[in-house]
């Protein structure tokens, strides 16, 4: 049986069942209670009364950082939970239905390129009207904005993993007569776990990248600041307060490192058993937290006390097949009509929503935007497009060999992983004290310097996906390459490039889409009273959003969407099809 099919129920469990509760279980229970208390403590601040006319300002005193950091971290994980559910469900439908795929993939590509400020402009007023007089409305808008900075890369990554599962494993699942749920639980989700975790790490970093824009909202001539680390950063930047900015950076680095040790490393160690290979890696991923959790008896106890009764009840509700039914089920594939209906329903719903949005946008801009303004905005979009293409090419040339080197060296990966997370999570606006001073001192034009700022925020998508692709290469294939004496270019041409190409396509597509989003921050750099502006669509959208000019916001975002759709049609869809057709580890 293929490796992924062996793991019927991914869970934390010790190789030898402990006999009872011990100090490890007490530690785990204390940690769970601490998480619950923290969620309640920081969450209650979301439900207080809110008056936009008398909104309090953010205190940049260092003693406020722990509370602000807790509020931000709660928003990040709530947004991540929604992102994970959305990515798995939408990626699954896109992989299973050609009709839904034709609508979902271009829609995801456009949505990942819509600026966070664009989402805020459209959602802040709606959420505030949904929860009048409560801070929860603004909190929902901020969480939704963080969600838009996380979800698209995860959805693309999960879809890519679904469509590149080796054919022999798909045939094995059909031979065993697995139902759609059994196939998803025992094959598709385990086979996608490694890529999904790496893309989740990157997406979580993307949430940090836009946390300042999500918590310090300046739309429709209104400034709203939520208590959080992002608004603390924004306030420090506005005041030019270097000590406060340094404290914010240190707090963010501490949270990133803690998340790496307590969440991402344990997940990578757990997902290592789902790699599709015939021989075990010589240096598998390790985590002290994962080793500790494997010794806990509480998970096994919960499985017997709660999980098993639920499984028995679900089995009892399942209709019993007639005699010989199992054989017939194994002999014929499961009906695809439910998936087709689901895909068509999703495509129809998305189509109707897009149509409604287009009609509302046309009504808003009619008579308010002249053809000359549209031509000017298109020209600015062309300048930003050139920066996006330059960033994608440069990041590919720099980070592809680095990512392969990290992915093929597990010991190096353990050291490089937190460093890459820090780079991916570091908000570009926190580099403005250094960048703005450097650009002013060297007289560097912002039109060129903005390429560097865009790359600082989006190049990591390529690095993380290449690392995931290199780590996903089966160990038996690497051993075969060594036996045949493949070296240097022969090794790259025969094994490495075909193996990482689908992952690179996902990373490059997401990086290009994220670059359009990052241009909002990168083309308009401010520190204190000094402002540097590049000629481009990102700076134009940032200014239109701050002034609350709805027709210009809609027009500029529409122009950006057209650029993205053209790139999607001419470049990324063709590369995705080529990767699915030619580069599969069958």
C-alpha positions as CSV (number, residue, x, y, z in Angstrom):
1,X,0.0,0.0,0.0
2,X,1.4,3.5,-0.8
3,X,2.8,5.4,2.2
4,X,0.1,8.0,2.4
5,X,-2.6,5.4,2.5
6,X,-1.1,3.8,5.6
7,X,-1.9,6.7,7.8
8,X,-5.7,6.5,8.1
9,X,-6.0,8.9,11.0
10,X,-3.2,11.5,11.4
11,X,-2.9,12.1,15.2
12,X,-0.4,12.7,17.9
13,X,0.4,9.5,19.6
14,X,3.3,7.8,21.2
15,X,4.9,4.7,19.6
16,X,4.3,2.9,22.9
17,X,1.1,3.8,24.8
18,X,1.8,5.3,28.2
19,X,0.0,3.6,31.1
20,X,-1.5,6.7,32.7
21,X,-1.3,10.4,33.2
22,X,2.0,12.0,34.0
23,X,3.8,15.3,34.3
24,X,3.8,15.7,30.5
25,X,0.0,15.5,30.5
26,X,-0.2,18.1,33.3
27,X,2.1,20.4,31.3
28,X,-0.1,19.9,28.2
29,X,-3.3,20.6,30.1
30,X,-1.8,23.8,31.7
31,X,-0.7,25.0,28.3
32,X,-4.2,24.4,26.9
33,X,-5.8,26.2,29.9
34,X,-3.3,29.1,29.4
35,X,-4.2,29.3,25.7
36,X,-7.9,29.4,26.6
37,X,-7.4,32.1,29.2
38,X,-5.3,34.2,26.8
39,X,-8.0,33.9,24.1
40,X,-10.7,35.0,26.6
41,X,-8.5,37.8,28.0
42,X,-7.5,39.4,24.7
43,X,-10.8,38.5,23.1
44,X,-12.9,40.5,25.5
45,X,-11.2,43.7,24.3
46,X,-12.9,43.1,20.9
47,X,-16.4,43.5,22.4
48,X,-16.1,47.0,24.0
49,X,-18.0,50.0,22.9
50,X,-16.6,51.9,20.0
51,X,-17.2,55.5,18.8
52,X,-15.3,56.4,15.6
53,X,-15.5,60.1,16.4
54,X,-13.6,59.6,19.7
55,X,-11.4,56.6,19.0
56,X,-8.5,56.5,21.4
57,X,-4.9,56.7,19.9
58,X,-2.3,54.0,20.3
59,X,0.1,54.4,23.3
60,X,3.7,53.9,22.1
61,X,4.9,53.1,25.6
62,X,6.9,49.8,25.7
63,X,4.8,48.5,28.6
64,X,1.8,48.3,26.3
65,X,3.6,45.9,23.9
66,X,2.7,42.6,25.6
67,X,-1.0,43.4,25.5
68,X,-0.8,44.8,21.9
69,X,1.1,41.7,20.8
70,X,-1.5,39.4,22.3
71,X,-4.3,41.2,20.5
72,X,-2.5,41.0,17.2
73,X,-1.6,37.4,17.6
74,X,-5.3,36.5,18.4
75,X,-6.3,38.3,15.2
76,X,-3.6,36.4,13.2
77,X,-4.7,33.0,14.4
78,X,-8.4,33.7,13.9
79,X,-7.7,34.8,10.3
80,X,-5.5,31.8,9.8
81,X,-8.2,29.4,10.9
82,X,-10.6,30.9,8.4
83,X,-7.8,30.8,5.7
84,X,-7.1,27.2,6.3
85,X,-10.8,26.2,6.0
86,X,-11.2,28.3,2.8
87,X,-8.0,27.1,1.2
88,X,-8.8,23.4,1.7
89,X,-12.4,23.7,0.6
90,X,-11.9,25.9,-2.4
91,X,-8.7,24.1,-3.5
92,X,-10.5,20.8,-3.3
93,X,-13.4,22.0,-5.4
94,X,-11.0,23.5,-8.0
95,X,-9.0,20.3,-8.2
96,X,-12.1,18.1,-8.6
97,X,-14.3,20.1,-11.0
98,X,-13.1,21.5,-14.4
99,X,-16.0,23.9,-14.5
100,X,-15.3,25.3,-11.1
101,X,-11.6,25.5,-11.8
102,X,-12.1,27.7,-14.8
103,X,-13.7,30.3,-12.5
104,X,-11.9,29.7,-9.2
105,X,-8.3,30.0,-10.3
106,X,-8.6,33.3,-12.2
107,X,-10.7,34.7,-9.3
108,X,-8.1,33.7,-6.8
109,X,-5.4,35.2,-8.9
110,X,-7.3,38.5,-9.1
111,X,-8.2,38.5,-5.4
112,X,-4.6,37.9,-4.2
113,X,-3.6,41.0,-6.2
114,X,-6.3,43.3,-4.9
115,X,-4.7,45.5,-2.3
116,X,-5.5,45.0,1.4
117,X,-6.5,48.7,1.4
118,X,-9.0,47.9,-1.3
119,X,-10.6,45.2,0.8
120,X,-10.6,47.6,3.8
121,X,-12.3,50.3,1.8
122,X,-15.1,48.0,0.9
123,X,-15.5,46.1,4.2
124,X,-14.9,48.6,7.1
125,X,-18.2,50.4,6.6
126,X,-20.1,47.1,6.2
127,X,-18.7,45.4,9.3
128,X,-19.2,48.6,11.3
129,X,-22.9,48.6,10.2
130,X,-23.2,44.9,11.1
131,X,-22.0,45.6,14.7
132,X,-23.1,49.2,15.4
133,X,-21.5,50.8,18.5
134,X,-19.1,47.9,19.0
135,X,-15.4,47.5,18.3
136,X,-16.2,44.0,17.0
137,X,-17.1,45.5,13.6
138,X,-13.7,47.1,13.2
139,X,-12.1,43.9,14.5
140,X,-13.9,41.8,11.9
141,X,-12.7,44.2,9.2
142,X,-9.1,43.9,10.4
143,X,-9.3,40.1,10.7
144,X,-10.8,39.9,7.2
145,X,-7.9,42.1,5.9
146,X,-5.4,39.8,7.5
147,X,-7.3,36.8,6.0
148,X,-6.9,38.4,2.5
149,X,-3.1,38.5,3.1
150,X,-2.9,34.9,4.1
151,X,-5.4,32.8,2.2
152,X,-4.6,33.0,-1.5
153,X,-1.2,31.3,-1.3
154,X,-2.6,28.5,0.8
155,X,-5.4,27.9,-1.7
156,X,-3.0,27.8,-4.6
157,X,-0.6,25.5,-2.8
158,X,-3.3,23.0,-1.8
159,X,-4.8,23.0,-5.3
160,X,-1.4,22.3,-6.7
161,X,-0.8,19.5,-4.3
162,X,-4.1,17.9,-5.1
163,X,-3.6,17.9,-8.9
164,X,0.0,16.5,-8.7
165,X,-0.7,13.4,-6.5
166,X,0.9,10.5,-8.4
167,X,-1.4,8.5,-10.6
168,X,-0.5,5.2,-9.0
169,X,-1.7,6.4,-5.7
170,X,-4.9,7.6,-7.2
171,X,-5.4,4.2,-8.9
172,X,-4.7,2.5,-5.6
173,X,-7.4,4.5,-3.9
174,X,-9.9,3.6,-6.6
175,X,-8.9,-0.1,-6.4
176,X,-9.6,-0.1,-2.7
177,X,-13.0,1.5,-3.4
178,X,-12.5,4.5,-1.1
179,X,-15.3,7.0,-0.8
180,X,-14.6,10.7,-1.5
181,X,-14.2,11.3,2.3
182,X,-12.0,8.3,2.7
183,X,-9.9,9.3,-0.3
184,X,-9.5,12.8,1.1
185,X,-8.7,11.7,4.6
186,X,-6.2,8.9,3.8
187,X,-4.7,10.1,0.5
188,X,-5.3,13.6,-0.6
189,X,-4.9,15.5,2.7
190,X,-1.8,13.5,3.9
191,X,-0.2,13.9,0.4
192,X,-0.7,17.6,0.6
193,X,0.3,18.1,4.2
194,X,3.9,19.0,3.6
195,X,3.2,21.6,1.0
196,X,0.2,23.0,2.9
197,X,2.3,23.5,6.0
198,X,5.1,25.3,4.2
199,X,2.6,27.5,2.4
200,X,0.8,28.1,5.7
201,X,4.1,29.3,7.2
202,X,4.5,31.7,4.2
203,X,0.9,32.9,4.4
204,X,1.2,33.5,8.2
205,X,4.2,35.6,7.4
206,X,2.1,37.4,4.8
207,X,-0.3,38.3,7.5
208,X,2.5,39.9,9.5
209,X,3.5,41.8,6.4
210,X,0.2,43.7,6.2
211,X,-0.7,43.8,9.9
212,X,0.1,47.5,10.1
213,X,-2.3,48.3,7.3
214,X,-5.0,46.0,8.9
215,X,-4.9,47.6,12.4
216,X,-4.2,51.2,11.5
217,X,-7.0,51.9,9.1
218,X,-7.0,55.2,7.1
219,X,-10.0,55.1,4.8
220,X,-12.7,57.5,3.7
221,X,-10.9,60.4,5.5
222,X,-11.2,58.5,8.8
223,X,-8.3,57.2,10.9
224,X,-9.1,54.1,13.1
225,X,-6.4,52.4,15.2
226,X,-7.0,49.1,16.9
227,X,-4.9,48.1,19.9
228,X,-2.2,45.9,18.3
229,X,1.4,45.5,17.3
230,X,0.6,46.7,13.8
231,X,-1.0,49.9,14.9
232,X,1.9,50.4,17.4
233,X,4.3,50.1,14.4
234,X,2.2,52.6,12.3
235,X,2.1,55.1,15.2
236,X,5.9,54.8,15.7
237,X,6.5,55.4,12.0
238,X,4.1,58.4,12.0
239,X,5.9,59.9,15.0
240,X,9.4,59.0,13.8
241,X,10.0,57.3,17.1
242,X,13.0,55.0,16.6
243,X,13.0,53.4,20.1
244,X,9.3,52.5,19.8
245,X,9.9,51.1,16.3
246,X,12.8,49.0,17.7
247,X,10.6,47.6,20.5
248,X,8.0,46.7,18.0
249,X,10.5,44.9,15.8
250,X,11.9,43.0,18.8
251,X,8.4,41.9,19.9
252,X,7.5,40.8,16.4
253,X,10.7,38.7,16.2
254,X,10.0,37.1,19.5
255,X,6.5,36.1,18.3
256,X,7.9,34.7,15.0
257,X,10.5,32.6,16.8
258,X,7.9,31.4,19.4
259,X,5.5,30.4,16.6
260,X,8.3,28.5,14.8
261,X,9.2,26.5,17.9
262,X,5.7,25.9,19.2
263,X,3.7,25.5,16.0
264,X,5.6,25.1,12.7
265,X,8.4,22.8,13.7
266,X,6.1,20.3,15.4
267,X,3.8,20.3,12.3
268,X,6.7,19.7,10.0
269,X,8.0,16.9,12.1
270,X,4.5,15.4,12.2
271,X,4.0,15.8,8.4
272,X,7.4,14.1,7.6
273,X,5.7,10.7,7.9
274,X,3.4,11.6,4.9
275,X,6.2,12.1,2.4
276,X,5.8,9.8,-0.6
277,X,9.0,7.8,-0.6
278,X,10.1,4.2,-0.3
279,X,13.1,4.8,1.9
280,X,13.3,6.9,5.0
281,X,15.3,10.2,5.0
282,X,18.6,10.1,6.7
283,X,17.9,13.3,8.7
284,X,14.1,13.7,9.2
285,X,12.6,16.8,10.7
286,X,12.7,17.0,14.5
287,X,11.0,19.1,17.1
288,X,11.3,19.0,20.9
289,X,7.6,20.1,21.2
290,X,6.5,17.2,18.9
291,X,8.5,14.7,20.9
292,X,7.0,16.0,24.1
293,X,3.5,15.8,22.8
294,X,4.0,12.2,21.6
295,X,4.6,11.3,25.2
296,X,1.3,12.8,26.4
297,X,-1.4,10.3,27.4
298,X,-4.2,12.9,27.2
299,X,-4.4,12.6,23.4
300,X,-4.9,8.8,23.5
301,X,-7.4,9.2,26.3
302,X,-9.4,11.8,24.3
303,X,-9.3,9.5,21.3
304,X,-10.8,6.6,23.3
305,X,-13.2,8.7,25.3
306,X,-14.5,11.0,22.6
307,X,-13.1,10.1,19.1
308,X,-13.9,6.4,19.1
309,X,-17.6,6.8,20.2
310,X,-18.1,9.5,17.5
311,X,-16.5,7.2,14.9
312,X,-18.7,4.3,16.0
313,X,-21.8,6.5,15.8
314,X,-20.8,7.7,12.3
315,X,-20.2,4.0,11.2
316,X,-23.7,3.0,12.6
317,X,-25.4,5.8,10.6
318,X,-23.7,4.7,7.3
319,X,-25.9,2.5,5.2
320,X,-24.8,-1.1,5.0
321,X,-23.9,-2.3,1.5
322,X,-25.7,-5.3,0.1
323,X,-23.9,-8.6,-0.2
324,X,-21.2,-8.3,-2.8
325,X,-21.6,-4.5,-2.7
326,X,-18.0,-4.0,-1.6
327,X,-16.7,-5.9,-4.5
328,X,-18.9,-3.9,-7.0
329,X,-17.8,-0.6,-5.3
330,X,-14.2,-1.6,-5.8
331,X,-14.8,-2.5,-9.4
332,X,-16.4,0.8,-10.4
333,X,-15.3,4.3,-9.6
334,X,-17.4,6.6,-7.4
335,X,-19.9,8.8,-9.2
336,X,-18.6,12.2,-10.0
337,X,-22.0,13.9,-10.2
338,X,-22.0,15.3,-6.7
339,X,-18.6,16.9,-7.3
340,X,-19.8,18.2,-10.6
341,X,-22.9,19.7,-9.1
342,X,-20.9,21.2,-6.3
343,X,-18.4,22.7,-8.8
344,X,-21.1,24.1,-11.0
345,X,-22.9,25.6,-7.9
346,X,-19.6,27.3,-6.8
347,X,-18.9,28.6,-10.3
348,X,-22.5,29.9,-10.6
349,X,-22.3,31.6,-7.2
350,X,-18.9,33.2,-8.0
351,X,-20.2,34.3,-11.4
352,X,-23.2,36.0,-9.8
353,X,-21.1,37.7,-7.2
354,X,-18.7,39.0,-9.8
355,X,-21.6,40.3,-12.0
356,X,-23.1,42.1,-9.0
357,X,-19.8,43.7,-8.2
358,X,-19.2,44.8,-11.7
359,X,-22.6,46.4,-11.9
360,X,-22.1,48.2,-8.6
361,X,-18.6,49.4,-9.7
362,X,-19.9,50.7,-13.1
363,X,-22.6,52.6,-11.3
364,X,-20.1,54.2,-8.9
365,X,-17.6,55.3,-11.5
366,X,-20.1,56.4,-14.2
367,X,-19.5,60.1,-14.9
368,X,-16.9,60.4,-12.2
369,X,-13.8,59.1,-14.1
370,X,-12.9,60.5,-17.5
371,X,-11.2,58.4,-20.3
372,X,-8.0,60.5,-19.9
373,X,-7.9,59.4,-16.2
374,X,-8.3,55.8,-17.2
375,X,-5.4,56.1,-19.7
376,X,-3.3,57.6,-17.0
377,X,-4.1,54.8,-14.5
378,X,-3.3,52.2,-17.2
379,X,0.1,53.8,-17.8
380,X,0.8,53.7,-14.1
381,X,-0.2,50.0,-14.1
382,X,2.3,49.4,-16.8
383,X,5.1,50.8,-14.7
384,X,4.1,48.6,-11.7
385,X,3.9,45.6,-14.1
386,X,7.5,46.2,-15.1
387,X,8.5,46.2,-11.4
388,X,6.5,43.0,-10.7
389,X,8.2,41.2,-13.6
390,X,11.7,42.4,-12.6
391,X,11.1,41.2,-9.0
392,X,9.9,37.8,-10.2
393,X,12.9,37.2,-12.4
394,X,15.5,38.5,-9.9
395,X,13.9,36.5,-7.0
396,X,13.9,33.3,-9.1
397,X,17.5,33.7,-10.1
398,X,18.6,34.4,-6.5
399,X,16.4,32.1,-4.4
400,X,15.9,29.0,-6.5
401,X,19.4,27.6,-5.9
402,X,19.3,28.8,-2.3
403,X,15.9,27.1,-1.8
404,X,17.1,23.8,-3.3
405,X,20.2,23.9,-1.2
406,X,18.2,24.4,2.0
407,X,15.6,21.8,1.0
408,X,18.1,19.1,0.2
409,X,20.0,19.7,3.5
410,X,17.6,19.0,6.4
411,X,20.2,20.2,9.0
412,X,20.5,23.5,7.1
413,X,16.7,23.7,6.8
414,X,16.3,23.6,10.6
415,X,18.6,26.7,10.9
416,X,17.3,28.5,7.8
417,X,13.6,28.0,8.5
418,X,13.2,30.6,11.3
419,X,15.4,33.0,9.4
420,X,13.3,32.7,6.3
421,X,10.2,33.2,8.4
422,X,11.6,36.4,9.9
423,X,12.4,37.7,6.4
424,X,9.0,36.8,5.1
425,X,7.2,38.3,8.1
426,X,9.1,41.5,8.4
427,X,6.9,44.4,7.3
428,X,8.4,46.6,4.7
429,X,7.3,49.7,6.4
430,X,9.5,48.8,9.4
431,X,12.6,49.1,7.1
432,X,11.6,52.7,6.2
433,X,13.9,54.3,8.9
434,X,16.9,52.7,7.1
435,X,15.6,52.6,3.5
436,X,14.3,56.2,3.3
437,X,17.6,57.5,4.8
438,X,19.6,55.3,2.4
439,X,17.6,56.4,-0.6
440,X,17.9,60.1,0.4
441,X,21.7,59.8,1.1
442,X,22.4,58.0,-2.2
443,X,19.9,60.0,-4.3
444,X,18.4,56.7,-5.5
445,X,15.2,57.3,-7.5
446,X,12.2,55.8,-5.8
447,X,11.1,54.3,-9.2
448,X,14.1,51.9,-8.9
449,X,14.2,51.6,-5.2
450,X,10.6,50.5,-5.0
451,X,11.6,47.2,-6.8
452,X,13.8,46.4,-3.8
453,X,11.0,47.1,-1.4
454,X,8.6,45.0,-3.4
455,X,11.1,42.1,-3.5
456,X,11.6,42.4,0.3
457,X,7.9,41.5,0.8
458,X,7.2,38.9,-1.9
459,X,10.4,37.1,-2.9
460,X,9.8,34.7,0.0
461,X,6.9,33.0,-1.7
462,X,9.4,31.6,-4.3
463,X,11.9,30.6,-1.6
464,X,9.4,28.8,0.6
465,X,7.8,26.9,-2.3
466,X,11.2,25.9,-3.7
467,X,12.2,24.6,-0.3
468,X,9.0,22.7,0.0
469,X,9.6,21.2,-3.5
470,X,13.1,20.2,-2.8
471,X,12.1,18.6,0.6
472,X,9.3,16.7,-1.2
473,X,11.7,14.9,-3.5
474,X,11.5,11.2,-2.5
475,X,14.6,9.9,-0.9
476,X,14.7,6.9,-3.1
477,X,14.9,9.1,-6.2
478,X,17.8,11.0,-4.6
479,X,19.6,7.7,-3.9
480,X,19.0,6.6,-7.5
481,X,20.5,9.8,-8.8
482,X,23.6,9.2,-6.6
483,X,23.9,5.6,-7.9
484,X,23.8,6.8,-11.5
485,X,26.4,9.4,-10.7
486,X,24.3,12.5,-11.6
487,X,26.1,15.7,-10.7
488,X,25.6,19.4,-11.2
489,X,23.7,20.3,-14.4
490,X,22.8,16.7,-15.1
491,X,21.3,16.3,-11.6
492,X,19.4,19.6,-12.0
493,X,18.1,18.8,-15.4
494,X,17.1,15.2,-14.6
495,X,15.7,15.4,-11.1
496,X,15.8,18.8,-9.3
497,X,14.2,21.1,-11.9
498,X,11.3,18.6,-12.8
499,X,10.6,18.0,-9.1
500,X,10.6,21.7,-8.0
501,X,9.0,23.2,-11.2
502,X,5.3,22.8,-10.0
503,X,6.3,24.3,-6.7
504,X,8.1,27.2,-8.4
505,X,5.1,27.9,-10.5
506,X,2.9,28.2,-7.4
507,X,5.5,30.4,-5.7
508,X,6.2,32.7,-8.7
509,X,2.4,33.1,-9.4
510,X,1.8,34.0,-5.7
511,X,4.8,36.2,-5.6
512,X,3.7,38.1,-8.7
513,X,0.2,38.5,-7.3
514,X,1.5,39.6,-3.9
515,X,3.9,42.1,-5.6
516,X,0.9,44.0,-6.9
517,X,-0.4,44.1,-3.3
518,X,2.9,45.0,-1.9
519,X,3.3,47.9,-4.3
520,X,0.8,49.8,-2.2
521,X,3.4,50.0,0.6
522,X,6.6,49.9,-1.6
523,X,5.8,52.7,-4.0
524,X,5.0,55.2,-1.2
525,X,7.5,55.2,1.6
526,X,7.1,57.5,4.6
527,X,9.1,58.0,7.8
528,X,8.2,60.9,10.0
529,X,8.0,64.0,7.7
530,X,9.9,62.5,4.8
531,X,7.9,60.9,2.0
532,X,9.3,59.2,-1.1
533,X,6.9,58.3,-3.9
534,X,7.4,56.2,-7.1
535,X,5.3,56.5,-10.3
536,X,3.0,53.5,-10.2
537,X,-0.4,52.1,-9.6
538,X,0.4,51.1,-6.0
539,X,1.1,54.7,-4.9
540,X,-1.9,55.9,-6.8
541,X,-4.2,53.4,-5.0
542,X,-2.7,54.4,-1.6
543,X,-3.4,58.1,-2.2
544,X,-6.9,57.4,-3.5
545,X,-7.7,55.3,-0.5
546,X,-6.5,57.8,2.0
547,X,-8.5,60.6,0.4
548,X,-11.6,58.3,0.2
549,X,-12.1,58.8,-3.6
550,X,-14.3,55.7,-4.2
551,X,-14.5,56.1,-8.1
552,X,-10.7,56.3,-8.4
553,X,-10.3,53.3,-6.0
554,X,-12.6,51.2,-8.0
555,X,-11.1,52.2,-11.3
556,X,-7.5,51.6,-10.2
557,X,-8.3,48.2,-8.7
558,X,-10.2,47.3,-11.8
559,X,-7.1,48.2,-13.9
560,X,-4.9,46.1,-11.6
561,X,-7.3,43.2,-12.0
562,X,-7.2,43.4,-15.8
563,X,-3.4,43.3,-15.7
564,X,-3.5,40.3,-13.4
565,X,-6.1,38.5,-15.6
566,X,-4.0,39.0,-18.7
567,X,-0.9,37.7,-16.9
568,X,-2.9,34.8,-15.6
569,X,-4.2,33.8,-19.1
570,X,-0.9,34.3,-21.0
571,X,1.6,33.0,-18.4
572,X,0.5,31.3,-15.2
573,X,-2.3,29.1,-16.5
574,X,-0.1,27.8,-19.2
575,X,2.7,27.1,-16.8
576,X,0.3,25.4,-14.4
577,X,-1.0,23.2,-17.2
578,X,2.6,22.4,-18.3
579,X,3.6,21.5,-14.8
580,X,0.6,19.2,-14.4
581,X,1.2,17.5,-17.7
582,X,5.0,17.1,-17.7
583,X,6.3,17.2,-14.1
584,X,4.6,14.6,-11.9
585,X,6.4,12.2,-9.6
586,X,4.5,9.2,-10.9
